[in-house]
Amino acid sequence: MSISDQTVIMAIRAIAAKTRELETQINAGDEDDVSYLEEELLAYSRAQMDLKRHYIDVQRLSDNLPPYDRLLG
């Protein structure tokens, strides 16, 4: 199965946004127990690392994909 470059880019952006949201919730300190948020953040961080590795591999073969860091906006 192949995933399009556009789908990978959208997934990277969505996970980056969710990661920022979770970090904000954890740092806000509004909840007594943030361990479930930390576990969710860890899962998203792992997915982000997997997608980054995949994107960098694909980017090497393409001349029109933006640098990974520009996707994190």
Secondary structure, DSSP 8 states (H G I E B T S, - for coil): ----HHHHHHHHHHHHHHHHHHHHHHHHT-SS--HHHHHHHHHHHHHHHHHHHHHHHHHHT-SS---HHHH--
